[in-house]
Amino acid sequence: MSSPAASETTSARRLLITLSVMLATIMQALDTTIANVALPHMQGSMGATQDQISWVLTSYIVAAAICMPLTGILSARLGRKRLFIGAVIGFTLSSMLCGAAQSLEQIVMFRLLQGVFGACLVPLSQSVLLDTYPPEKHGSAMALWGVGVMVGPILGPSLGGLLTEYYSWRWVFYINVPLGILAWFGLVAFLPETETNNSRRFDLAGFLLLALGIGALQMMLDRGQSLDWFASREVIMEALLAGLGFYLFIVHILTRHQPFLEPAMFRNRNFSVGLVFIFIVGIILLATMALLPPFLQNLLGYPVIDVGLVLAPRGIGTMAGMLLVGRLSGRVDERLMIGAGLLLTCASLWEMSTFNLNVAAFDVIRTGMIQGLGLGLIFVPLSTLTFSTLAPGYRNDGTALFSLVRNIGSSIGISVVVTYLAQRTQINHAAFADYLNPFNLALRHAVELGVYDMQSPAGWAGLNQEVNRQAATLGYLQDFRLMMWIALCAFPLLLLLKPGDRVPRSARAG
């Protein structure tokens, strides 16, 4: 049954609303990765250390994660249109301030503001589209929304590299200004306001406990690798605070009359399974993007610009998958599309695990496009099924949680693959070094040909460098294999999802 907002919205107005919220979505999604490429340039400009400049990313991630769950209550109290417009204005202004920052303290503070205002943009855009389109067109609506959410982080490094290379690192923030102005104009002109609900009380204690858990977890994931994880007291403390915060939050919402998040929404099977599923998708989405650029740059010697060009087609594959899903939505079981997407994702990761130091750029592009196509086939029907049976009253809170869990999955995925890479590289180096002995015929042959001079420190250093290179290469391949196994673990979840409603044949023809 269509919502009142969906039934009263004309096709032209629906299109204009979609374009407006898509601009806001793309603007926020780009900022999750676009600044990564510019970090070395910021570091030189600000005179900061490697550890200090990382706070440019950490401040944004932590602020966005903590504030994202506030979307539901703020939308109920202020009205969705007011909140959306305020968030777009705040995000655009804070982007301008980031671009104009003259010190490390300023840019970290302005990135914090960016995270606060940008936190609700993606869940609000998803909620708006679900209410704007009738249920039979939710698949198409989620395909349009997914293009911004999925393609933004993929294209971010490429666009960031181009802007930094040919202009300045400040333009990775200034580019948000025209997008923000267009989004603001469209939202003011076309987005209808929702009714406010002042009877809903703000559960401050619940929010603070959830913020403690999320903030401590994000800090632990972001700082763990540089601090050697649980060898650091800081990481141990952050892990304890995260566990305590989440435990007390669960106890709180189960015992309070009007909690920050209603436990009733988690009794919806599709919604709960969808959260677990999107967590796994989040791991794969950005973890691959965290591995491929250093693999191409450090081991294959690709320049930054070429890395962006090689990885960009992955976004094309994602868009193709989402547009295909939009056409098939309502005609093919969403679970079949998700299963096909998982198969393509696993196949691409398996092929990536067979790469070597002579892999052609075409093979990297082809596997990236296959993986992008697979993720596109997963993301849209999963978003549709997750909210297909959830009561509209839970939609704002539900979309915020959906985006939050995806972001946490991405953070955990990046931390896991980076840590696993470091560990496997060390183990591989030790294993390869065992073969460097006088009885190794291949090594003796290389010495006889003059490839290595075992009589000088420079010769041993060159050999050790090659061992490091081979050990790191195998570490990357083992990481790709690990992500393939993680993707395979998602298949049983398909059995728990309830199918969506099919579109009648008569409606299809019309």
C-alpha positions as CSV (number, residue, x, y, z in Angstrom):
1,M,0.0,0.0,0.0
2,S,1.4,3.4,-1.0
3,S,2.1,6.0,1.6
4,P,0.2,9.3,1.3
5,A,3.4,11.2,0.4
6,A,4.1,8.8,-2.5
7,S,0.5,8.9,-3.9
8,E,0.4,12.7,-3.9
9,T,3.7,13.2,-5.6
10,T,3.6,13.7,-9.4
11,S,6.2,12.0,-11.6
12,A,8.0,15.3,-12.4
13,R,8.1,16.4,-8.8
14,R,9.3,12.9,-7.8
15,L,12.2,13.2,-10.3
16,L,13.2,16.6,-9.0
17,I,13.1,15.4,-5.4
18,T,15.3,12.4,-6.4
19,L,17.9,14.6,-8.1
20,S,18.0,16.9,-5.1
21,V,18.5,14.1,-2.5
22,M,21.0,12.3,-4.9
23,L,23.2,15.4,-4.9
24,A,23.3,15.5,-1.2
25,T,24.0,11.7,-1.1
26,I,26.9,11.9,-3.6
27,M,28.3,14.9,-1.8
28,Q,28.5,13.1,1.5
29,A,29.6,9.7,0.0
30,L,32.4,11.3,-1.9
31,D,33.8,12.8,1.3
32,T,34.3,9.4,2.9
33,T,37.2,8.7,0.6
34,I,38.1,11.8,-1.4
35,A,40.3,13.3,1.3
36,N,42.5,10.2,1.7
37,V,44.5,10.9,-1.4
38,A,45.2,14.4,-0.4
39,L,46.5,13.6,3.1
40,P,50.3,13.7,2.2
41,H,49.8,17.1,0.6
42,M,47.9,18.3,3.7
43,Q,50.6,17.0,5.9
44,G,53.3,19.0,4.1
45,S,51.1,22.1,4.0
46,M,50.3,21.9,7.7
47,G,53.7,20.8,8.9
48,A,52.1,17.8,10.6
49,T,53.4,14.3,11.4
50,Q,51.8,11.1,9.9
51,D,50.0,10.4,13.2
52,Q,48.7,14.0,13.5
53,I,47.4,14.2,10.0
54,S,45.4,11.0,10.4
55,W,43.1,12.9,12.7
56,V,41.7,14.6,9.5
57,L,40.1,11.3,8.7
58,T,39.5,10.1,12.3
59,S,37.6,13.2,13.3
60,Y,35.2,13.0,10.4
61,I,34.5,9.2,10.8
62,V,34.0,9.3,14.5
63,A,31.7,12.4,14.4
64,A,29.6,11.0,11.6
65,A,29.2,7.6,13.4
66,I,28.2,9.1,16.7
67,C,25.6,11.5,15.2
68,M,24.1,9.2,12.6
69,P,21.7,7.5,15.1
70,L,20.3,11.0,16.0
71,T,18.6,11.1,12.5
72,G,15.3,9.6,13.7
73,I,14.7,11.7,16.7
74,L,15.8,14.9,15.1
75,S,13.6,14.2,12.0
76,A,10.6,13.6,14.3
77,R,11.1,16.8,16.4
78,L,12.2,19.2,13.6
79,G,10.6,17.8,10.5
80,R,12.5,15.9,7.8
81,K,12.7,18.8,5.4
82,R,14.1,21.3,8.0
83,L,16.7,18.7,9.2
84,F,17.7,17.8,5.6
85,I,18.1,21.5,4.6
86,G,20.0,22.4,7.8
87,A,22.3,19.4,7.3
88,V,23.1,20.4,3.7
89,I,23.8,24.0,4.6
90,G,26.0,22.9,7.5
91,F,27.9,20.4,5.5
92,T,28.5,22.9,2.6
93,L,29.7,25.6,5.0
94,S,32.0,23.3,6.9
95,S,33.5,22.0,3.6
96,M,34.3,25.6,2.7
97,L,36.0,26.1,6.1
98,C,38.0,22.8,5.6
99,G,39.3,24.2,2.3
100,A,40.2,27.5,3.9
101,A,41.9,26.0,7.0
102,Q,45.3,27.3,7.9
103,S,46.3,25.0,10.6
104,L,46.0,21.4,11.7
105,E,43.7,22.3,14.6
106,Q,41.4,24.2,12.3
107,I,41.0,21.5,9.7
108,V,40.4,18.8,12.3
109,M,37.7,20.9,14.0
110,F,36.0,21.7,10.6
111,R,36.2,18.0,9.6
112,L,34.5,17.3,12.9
113,L,31.7,19.7,11.9
114,Q,31.5,18.1,8.5
115,G,31.0,14.7,10.1
116,V,28.2,16.1,12.4
117,F,26.3,17.7,9.6
118,G,26.9,14.9,7.1
119,A,25.8,12.1,9.4
120,C,22.2,12.3,8.5
121,L,22.4,13.0,4.8
122,V,22.5,9.4,3.6
123,P,19.8,7.9,5.9
124,L,17.6,10.9,5.2
125,S,17.9,10.6,1.5
126,Q,17.1,6.9,1.7
127,S,14.0,7.6,3.9
128,V,12.8,10.4,1.5
129,L,13.0,8.1,-1.5
130,L,11.2,5.3,0.2
131,D,8.4,7.6,1.1
132,T,8.3,9.5,-2.2
133,Y,8.0,6.3,-4.3
134,P,5.2,3.8,-4.0
135,P,6.2,0.3,-2.8
136,E,6.2,-1.2,-6.3
137,K,8.9,1.3,-7.3
138,H,11.0,1.0,-4.2
139,G,13.5,-1.2,-6.1
140,S,14.0,1.5,-8.8
141,A,14.3,4.2,-6.0
142,M,16.9,2.2,-4.1
143,A,18.9,1.7,-7.4
144,L,19.1,5.5,-7.8
145,W,20.0,6.0,-4.2
146,G,22.6,3.2,-4.3
147,V,24.4,4.8,-7.2
148,G,25.3,7.8,-5.0
149,V,26.1,5.7,-1.9
150,M,28.2,3.0,-3.6
151,V,29.8,4.9,-6.5
152,G,30.8,8.0,-4.4
153,P,33.4,6.1,-2.2
154,I,34.7,4.3,-5.3
155,L,35.2,7.4,-7.4
156,G,36.4,9.5,-4.4
157,P,40.1,8.5,-4.6
158,S,40.2,9.1,-8.4
159,L,38.6,12.5,-8.2
160,G,40.7,13.4,-5.2
161,G,43.9,12.5,-7.0
162,L,43.0,14.6,-10.0
163,L,42.0,17.6,-8.0
164,T,45.1,17.4,-5.8
165,E,47.5,16.8,-8.7
166,Y,46.2,19.6,-11.0
167,Y,44.9,22.1,-8.5
168,S,45.3,21.9,-4.7
169,W,44.2,19.6,-1.8
170,R,41.8,22.4,-0.8
171,W,39.7,21.6,-3.9
172,V,38.7,18.2,-2.5
173,F,36.6,20.2,-0.1
174,Y,35.6,23.2,-2.3
175,I,34.0,20.8,-4.8
176,N,31.2,20.3,-2.3
177,V,30.1,23.9,-2.6
178,P,28.3,23.8,-6.0
179,L,26.8,20.4,-5.1
180,G,25.6,21.7,-1.8
181,I,24.0,24.9,-3.3
182,L,22.2,22.8,-6.0
183,A,21.0,20.3,-3.4
184,W,19.8,23.1,-1.1
185,F,17.8,24.8,-3.9
186,G,16.1,21.5,-4.9
187,L,15.2,20.5,-1.3
188,V,13.7,24.0,-0.6
189,A,11.7,24.0,-3.8
190,F,10.4,20.4,-4.1
191,L,10.7,18.4,-0.9
192,P,7.5,18.3,1.2
193,E,7.7,18.7,4.9
194,T,6.7,15.9,7.3
195,E,4.6,16.2,10.4
196,T,6.6,16.8,13.6
197,N,6.1,14.6,16.6
198,N,6.9,16.5,19.7
199,S,5.6,13.7,21.9
200,R,8.6,11.6,21.2
201,R,11.1,12.2,24.1
202,F,14.8,12.3,23.6
203,D,16.5,9.5,25.5
204,L,19.8,11.3,26.4
205,A,21.2,8.4,28.5
206,G,20.6,6.0,25.6
207,F,22.2,8.3,23.1
208,L,25.3,8.9,25.3
209,L,25.8,5.1,25.9
210,L,25.5,4.4,22.2
211,A,27.8,7.3,21.4
212,L,30.3,6.0,23.9
213,G,30.2,2.5,22.2
214,I,30.4,3.8,18.7
215,G,33.0,6.5,19.3
216,A,35.3,4.1,21.3
217,L,35.0,1.4,18.6
218,Q,35.8,3.8,15.8
219,M,38.8,5.2,17.7
220,M,40.1,1.6,18.4
221,L,39.7,0.6,14.7
222,D,41.4,3.8,13.4
223,R,44.3,3.9,15.9
224,G,44.8,0.2,16.4
225,Q,47.2,-0.5,13.5
226,S,49.5,2.4,14.3
227,L,49.6,1.5,18.0
228,D,50.1,-2.3,17.5
229,W,46.6,-3.1,18.7
230,F,46.3,-4.7,22.1
231,A,50.0,-4.1,22.9
232,S,48.8,-0.5,23.5
233,R,47.0,0.6,26.6
234,E,45.0,3.2,24.6
235,V,43.6,0.5,22.3
236,I,42.8,-1.8,25.3
237,M,41.0,1.1,27.0
238,E,39.0,1.9,23.8
239,A,38.0,-1.7,23.4
240,L,36.8,-1.9,27.1
241,L,34.8,1.4,26.7
242,A,33.2,0.2,23.4
243,G,32.2,-3.1,25.0
244,L,30.8,-1.4,28.1
245,G,29.0,1.2,26.1
246,F,27.2,-1.3,23.8
247,Y,26.4,-3.6,26.7
248,L,24.8,-0.8,28.8
249,F,23.0,0.5,25.8
250,I,21.4,-2.8,25.1
251,V,20.3,-3.2,28.7
252,H,19.0,0.4,28.7
253,I,16.8,0.1,25.6
254,L,15.3,-3.2,26.8
255,T,14.3,-1.8,30.2
256,R,13.3,1.8,29.4
257,H,9.8,2.9,28.5
258,Q,10.7,5.2,25.5
259,P,14.3,4.2,24.6
260,F,16.5,5.9,22.1
261,L,15.9,3.0,19.6
262,E,12.8,0.9,19.8
263,P,13.7,-2.8,20.3
264,A,10.5,-3.7,18.4
265,M,12.1,-2.8,15.1
266,F,14.7,-5.6,15.6
267,R,11.9,-8.1,15.8
268,N,11.3,-7.6,12.1
269,R,13.3,-10.4,10.5
270,N,14.1,-8.8,7.2
271,F,15.4,-5.7,8.9
272,S,17.6,-7.6,11.4
273,V,19.0,-9.9,8.7
274,G,19.5,-7.0,6.4
275,L,21.7,-5.2,9.0
276,V,23.9,-8.3,9.3
277,F,24.1,-8.5,5.5
278,I,25.0,-4.9,5.0
279,F,27.7,-5.2,7.6
280,I,29.4,-7.9,5.4
281,V,28.9,-5.8,2.3
282,G,30.5,-2.8,4.1
283,I,33.6,-5.0,4.8
284,I,34.0,-5.9,1.2
285,L,33.1,-2.5,-0.3
286,L,35.9,-0.4,1.2
287,A,38.4,-3.1,2.2
288,T,39.2,-3.8,-1.5
289,M,39.6,-0.1,-2.1
290,A,42.0,0.1,0.8
291,L,44.2,-2.7,-0.7
292,L,44.3,-2.0,-4.4
293,P,45.8,1.5,-4.5
294,P,48.9,0.5,-2.4
295,F,49.2,-2.8,-4.3
296,L,49.3,-0.9,-7.6
297,Q,51.5,2.0,-6.4
298,N,54.0,0.3,-4.2
299,L,54.4,-3.1,-5.9
300,L,53.5,-2.5,-9.5
301,G,54.8,1.1,-9.7
302,Y,51.7,2.8,-11.0
303,P,51.5,6.6,-10.7
304,V,48.7,8.1,-8.6
305,I,46.7,9.3,-11.6
306,D,47.0,5.9,-13.3
307,V,45.8,4.2,-10.1
308,G,42.6,6.3,-10.2
309,L,42.0,5.5,-13.9
310,V,42.5,1.8,-13.3
311,L,40.1,1.7,-10.3
312,A,37.4,4.0,-11.8
313,P,35.7,1.3,-14.0
314,R,34.8,-0.5,-10.7
315,G,32.3,2.3,-10.2
316,I,31.0,1.8,-13.8
317,G,30.3,-1.9,-12.9
318,T,28.5,-0.8,-9.8
319,M,26.3,1.6,-11.7
320,A,25.5,-1.0,-14.3
321,G,24.5,-3.5,-11.6
322,M,22.2,-1.0,-10.0
323,L,20.6,0.1,-13.2
324,L,20.1,-3.6,-14.1
325,V,18.4,-4.2,-10.7
326,G,16.2,-1.1,-11.3
327,R,14.9,-2.7,-14.5
328,L,14.4,-6.2,-12.9
329,S,12.9,-4.9,-9.7
330,G,9.5,-6.4,-9.0
331,R,10.0,-9.0,-11.7
332,V,12.8,-11.2,-10.3
333,D,13.1,-12.4,-6.8
334,E,15.5,-10.0,-5.0
335,R,17.1,-12.9,-3.2
336,L,18.2,-14.4,-6.6
337,M,19.8,-11.0,-7.6
338,I,21.6,-10.9,-4.2
339,G,22.8,-14.4,-4.7
340,A,24.1,-13.6,-8.2
341,G,25.8,-10.6,-6.9
342,L,27.5,-12.6,-4.2
343,L,28.7,-15.1,-6.8
344,L,30.2,-12.4,-8.9
345,T,31.9,-10.8,-5.9
346,C,33.4,-14.1,-4.8
347,A,34.6,-14.9,-8.3
348,S,36.3,-11.5,-8.6
349,L,38.0,-11.9,-5.2
350,W,39.1,-15.4,-6.1
351,E,40.7,-14.1,-9.3
352,M,42.3,-11.2,-7.4
353,S,43.9,-13.8,-5.2
354,T,45.8,-15.1,-8.2
355,F,47.3,-11.8,-9.2
356,N,51.1,-11.5,-9.6
357,L,53.7,-8.8,-10.1
358,N,53.2,-9.0,-13.9
359,V,49.4,-8.7,-13.8
360,A,48.1,-6.5,-16.7
361,A,46.1,-3.4,-16.1
362,F,43.2,-4.9,-18.1
363,D,42.9,-7.8,-15.6
364,V,42.7,-5.3,-12.7
365,I,40.1,-3.3,-14.5
366,R,38.1,-6.4,-15.5
367,T,38.0,-8.0,-12.0
368,G,37.1,-4.6,-10.5
369,M,34.2,-4.2,-12.9
370,I,33.0,-7.7,-12.1
371,Q,33.2,-7.0,-8.4
372,G,31.4,-3.6,-8.9
373,L,28.7,-5.3,-10.9
374,G,28.3,-7.9,-8.1
375,L,28.1,-5.3,-5.3
376,G,25.5,-3.3,-7.4
377,L,23.4,-6.5,-7.7
378,I,23.6,-7.0,-3.9
379,F,23.1,-3.5,-2.5
380,V,19.9,-2.4,-4.1
381,P,17.7,-5.5,-3.6
382,L,19.2,-5.8,-0.1
383,S,18.1,-2.2,0.7
384,T,14.7,-3.0,-0.7
385,L,14.1,-6.2,1.2
386,T,15.5,-4.8,4.5
387,F,12.7,-2.1,4.6
388,S,10.0,-4.0,2.7
389,T,8.2,-5.2,5.9
390,L,9.4,-2.5,8.4
391,A,6.7,-0.2,9.6
392,P,7.0,3.3,8.1
393,G,7.2,4.8,11.7
394,Y,10.6,3.1,12.1
395,R,11.9,4.2,8.7
396,N,14.0,7.2,9.8
397,D,15.7,5.2,12.7
398,G,16.0,2.2,10.4
399,T,17.8,4.0,7.6
400,A,20.1,5.6,10.0
401,L,21.0,2.2,11.5
402,F,21.4,0.7,8.1
403,S,24.0,3.4,7.1
404,L,25.7,3.2,10.5
405,V,26.2,-0.6,10.4
406,R,27.5,-0.3,6.8
407,N,30.0,2.3,7.9
408,I,31.1,0.3,10.9
409,G,31.5,-2.8,8.7
410,S,33.7,-0.7,6.4
411,S,35.8,0.5,9.3
412,I,36.2,-3.0,10.7
413,G,37.0,-4.4,7.2
414,I,39.7,-1.9,6.5
415,S,41.3,-2.5,10.0
416,V,41.2,-6.3,9.5
417,V,42.7,-6.4,6.0
418,V,45.5,-3.9,6.9
419,T,46.4,-5.8,10.0
420,Y,46.2,-9.1,8.3
421,L,48.4,-7.8,5.5
422,A,51.1,-6.7,7.9
423,Q,51.0,-10.0,9.8
424,R,51.0,-12.2,6.7
425,T,53.9,-10.1,5.1
426,Q,56.0,-10.8,8.2
427,I,55.2,-14.5,8.2
428,N,55.8,-14.8,4.4
429,H,59.1,-12.9,4.7
430,A,60.3,-15.4,7.3
431,A,59.1,-18.4,5.2
432,F,60.8,-17.1,2.1
433,A,64.1,-16.3,3.9
434,D,64.4,-20.0,4.9
435,Y,65.0,-20.7,1.2
436,L,68.0,-18.3,1.0
437,N,70.8,-20.8,1.6
438,P,73.7,-22.2,-0.4
439,F,71.7,-25.2,-1.5
440,N,69.1,-23.2,-3.3
441,L,69.8,-23.9,-7.0
442,A,67.8,-21.0,-8.3
443,L,69.6,-18.5,-6.0
444,R,73.0,-20.0,-7.0
445,H,72.1,-19.6,-10.7
446,A,71.0,-16.0,-10.1
447,V,74.4,-15.3,-8.3
448,E,76.3,-16.9,-11.2
449,L,74.4,-14.7,-13.7
450,G,75.4,-11.6,-11.7
451,V,71.8,-10.7,-10.6
452,Y,72.8,-10.7,-6.9
453,D,76.3,-10.1,-5.4
454,M,76.4,-12.1,-2.2
455,Q,79.8,-10.8,-1.3
456,S,78.6,-7.2,-0.6
457,P,76.1,-5.6,1.8
458,A,74.4,-3.9,-1.2
459,G,73.8,-7.4,-2.8
460,W,72.2,-8.7,0.4
461,A,70.1,-5.5,0.7
462,G,68.9,-6.0,-2.9
463,L,68.0,-9.6,-2.2
464,N,66.2,-8.7,1.0
465,Q,64.2,-6.0,-0.9
466,E,63.1,-8.6,-3.4
467,V,62.0,-10.9,-0.6
468,N,60.0,-8.1,1.0
469,R,58.4,-7.4,-2.3
470,Q,57.4,-11.0,-2.9
471,A,56.2,-11.4,0.8
472,A,54.0,-8.3,0.5
473,T,52.6,-9.5,-2.8
474,L,51.6,-12.9,-1.3
475,G,50.1,-11.0,1.7
476,Y,47.8,-9.0,-0.6
477,L,46.7,-12.2,-2.3
478,Q,45.9,-13.8,1.0
479,D,43.9,-10.7,2.0
480,F,41.8,-11.1,-1.2
481,R,41.3,-14.7,-0.4
482,L,40.2,-13.8,3.2
483,M,37.6,-11.4,1.8
484,M,36.3,-14.1,-0.5
485,W,35.6,-16.4,2.4
486,I,33.8,-13.5,4.2
487,A,31.6,-13.0,1.2
488,L,30.8,-16.7,1.1
489,C,29.7,-16.5,4.7
490,A,26.8,-14.3,3.6
491,F,25.1,-16.9,1.5
492,P,23.2,-18.6,4.4
493,L,21.6,-15.3,5.2
494,L,19.6,-15.4,1.9
495,L,17.6,-18.3,3.4
496,L,16.4,-16.0,6.3
497,L,15.2,-13.1,4.1
498,K,11.5,-13.0,3.2
499,P,10.8,-12.3,-0.5
500,G,9.4,-9.0,-1.6
501,D,6.1,-8.6,-3.4
502,R,6.1,-9.2,-7.2
503,V,4.7,-6.6,-9.6
504,P,1.5,-8.0,-11.3
505,R,1.9,-8.8,-15.0
506,S,-0.7,-6.2,-15.9
507,A,1.2,-3.5,-14.0
508,R,4.4,-4.6,-15.8
509,A,2.9,-4.1,-19.2
510,G,1.6,-0.7,-18.3
